Amino acid sequence: MVSDAARSVFGWFPEGDKLLVKYRNNSLQSRLGVLDTDGNFIEDLTPENSTFNSALLSPDGSKIALSSSAELFTMDSDGRNLKKIKDAVYADWIQTWSPDSDRILYIEELKRDLAFTPTPRYHKIIHIETKKEIDVTPFDYHELYNYEEYREKYCYITSWRRD
């Protein structure tokens, strides 16, 4: 059973008849599942022995990108073929897939030991097959020296433009 209060929607399947969701099971573990559009549970897709922060369905519906606190993964949308595509420095958040479902835009956070210091976050694109990465961070975090400057410049890239 999937609790209504414990659902986060990660995307629509292209046919429009199912949703990819994060939910908590009876043991309060985060799980990845599929619901129909009436809210009925269809199946659990959670990889064995995994924990994840976020997940996102590819535009063509064939893949799911998953992030844990230190790694990025992809798997087929039926829950098979889990593949690690990136070890992270500290934490990753999946932002969006490319329209062709070949690349993922994610944010990589670097851990800092200093309290109250902005944590550098880098926007990166990774190709899911070649694992080639490109840094597309809109500004240089190393140039930021104080919190006010950080807040002024801090932003997230959230989507792709087809051109």
C-alpha positions as CSV (number, residue, x, y, z in Angstrom):
1,M,0.0,0.0,0.0
2,V,1.2,3.5,-0.9
3,S,0.4,6.3,1.6
4,D,-1.0,9.4,-0.1
5,A,1.2,11.6,2.2
6,A,4.4,9.9,1.2
7,R,4.3,10.3,-2.6
8,S,6.5,12.5,-4.7
9,V,5.8,12.4,-8.4
10,F,9.0,12.0,-10.6
11,G,7.2,12.0,-13.9
12,W,4.6,10.8,-16.4
13,F,5.2,7.9,-18.7
14,P,4.9,9.1,-22.3
15,E,1.6,7.2,-22.9
16,G,0.0,9.3,-20.1
17,D,-1.4,6.3,-18.3
18,K,1.2,5.9,-15.4
19,L,3.2,8.0,-13.0
20,L,6.7,7.3,-11.6
21,V,6.6,8.1,-7.9
22,K,8.7,8.0,-4.7
23,Y,6.9,6.6,-1.7
24,R,7.6,5.1,1.7
25,N,6.7,1.5,2.5
26,N,5.4,0.3,5.8
27,S,9.0,0.3,7.1
28,L,9.3,3.9,6.1
29,Q,12.0,3.1,3.5
30,S,12.0,5.2,0.3
31,R,10.8,3.2,-2.7
32,L,10.4,3.9,-6.4
33,G,7.1,2.8,-7.8
34,V,4.5,3.1,-10.6
35,L,1.0,4.2,-10.1
36,D,-1.9,4.4,-12.6
37,T,-3.7,7.7,-13.1
38,D,-6.4,6.7,-10.6
39,G,-3.6,6.4,-7.9
40,N,-3.5,2.6,-7.8
41,F,-0.2,1.0,-7.2
42,I,1.1,-1.0,-10.1
43,E,4.7,-2.1,-9.3
44,D,7.8,-1.4,-7.3
45,L,10.9,-0.5,-9.3
46,T,13.3,0.1,-6.5
47,P,16.7,-1.5,-7.2
48,E,17.8,-4.0,-4.7
49,N,19.8,-2.6,-1.7
50,S,19.6,0.9,-3.0
51,T,18.9,4.3,-1.5
52,F,18.2,7.3,-3.6
53,N,17.5,11.0,-3.3
54,S,15.8,11.7,-6.6
55,A,14.7,9.9,-9.7
56,L,13.5,11.2,-13.1
57,L,11.9,9.5,-16.1
58,S,13.5,10.1,-19.5
59,P,11.4,12.0,-22.1
60,D,11.0,8.9,-24.2
61,G,10.0,6.8,-21.2
62,S,12.8,4.2,-21.7
63,K,15.1,5.1,-18.8
64,I,15.0,6.3,-15.2
65,A,17.9,8.4,-13.8
66,L,18.5,7.9,-10.0
67,S,20.8,9.8,-7.7
68,S,22.0,8.7,-4.3
69,S,24.0,10.9,-1.9
70,A,27.2,10.0,-3.8
71,E,26.4,8.4,-7.2
72,L,24.3,8.7,-10.4
73,F,22.6,5.7,-11.9
74,T,20.3,4.9,-14.8
75,M,18.1,1.9,-15.3
76,D,15.5,0.8,-17.8
77,S,12.0,2.0,-17.0
78,D,10.9,-1.5,-16.1
79,G,13.5,-1.6,-13.2
80,R,16.1,-3.7,-15.0
81,N,19.7,-3.0,-16.0
82,L,20.8,-0.7,-13.2
83,K,24.1,1.1,-14.3
84,K,26.3,3.4,-12.3
85,I,27.2,6.4,-14.5
86,K,29.0,8.6,-12.0
87,D,30.7,8.6,-8.6
88,A,30.2,12.0,-7.0
89,V,32.3,14.1,-4.8
90,Y,29.5,14.6,-2.3
91,A,25.9,14.8,-3.5
92,D,24.1,14.9,-6.8
93,W,20.6,16.1,-7.8
94,I,19.1,15.2,-11.1
95,Q,17.6,18.3,-12.7
96,T,16.5,17.2,-16.2
97,W,17.0,14.9,-19.1
98,S,18.0,16.1,-22.6
99,P,15.0,15.9,-25.1
100,D,16.8,13.0,-26.9
101,S,17.1,11.0,-23.6
102,D,20.9,10.7,-24.1
103,R,22.2,13.1,-21.4
104,I,21.3,14.2,-17.9
105,L,21.8,17.7,-16.4
106,Y,22.6,17.3,-12.7
107,I,24.0,19.4,-9.9
108,E,27.1,18.2,-8.1
109,E,27.7,19.6,-4.6
110,L,31.2,19.7,-3.1
111,K,31.4,19.1,0.6
112,R,32.9,22.0,2.6
113,D,34.3,21.7,6.1
114,L,33.8,25.3,7.0
115,A,30.5,26.2,8.8
116,F,28.3,28.8,7.2
117,T,30.2,28.8,4.0
118,P,28.4,28.4,0.7
119,T,28.6,24.9,-0.6
120,P,29.9,25.0,-4.2
121,R,27.4,23.5,-6.6
122,Y,28.3,22.7,-10.2
123,H,25.9,22.2,-13.1
124,K,27.0,19.4,-15.2
125,I,25.8,17.4,-18.2
126,I,26.7,13.7,-18.5
127,H,26.1,11.5,-21.5
128,I,24.6,8.3,-20.1
129,E,26.5,5.9,-22.5
130,T,29.9,7.6,-23.0
131,K,29.9,9.2,-19.5
132,K,31.5,12.3,-21.0
133,E,30.8,15.3,-18.8
134,I,30.6,19.0,-19.5
135,D,30.5,21.7,-16.8
136,V,27.8,24.3,-17.6
137,T,27.8,26.1,-14.3
138,P,26.6,29.7,-15.0
139,F,29.3,31.3,-12.9
140,D,32.4,30.5,-10.9
141,Y,31.7,29.5,-7.3
142,H,35.3,30.0,-6.4
143,E,34.9,33.7,-7.0
144,L,32.2,34.0,-4.3
145,Y,33.5,35.2,-0.9
146,N,30.5,36.0,1.2
147,Y,26.9,34.8,1.7
148,E,25.2,37.8,0.2
149,E,27.2,37.5,-3.0
150,Y,26.4,33.8,-3.1
151,R,22.6,34.4,-2.7
152,E,22.7,37.0,-5.5
153,K,24.3,34.7,-8.0
154,Y,22.9,31.4,-6.9
155,C,20.6,29.7,-9.4
156,Y,19.6,26.4,-10.9
157,I,19.4,25.4,-14.5
158,T,16.1,23.6,-14.7
159,S,15.4,22.7,-18.4
160,W,16.7,22.2,-21.9
161,R,15.9,24.3,-25.0
162,R,15.8,22.3,-28.2
163,D,17.9,24.7,-30.2
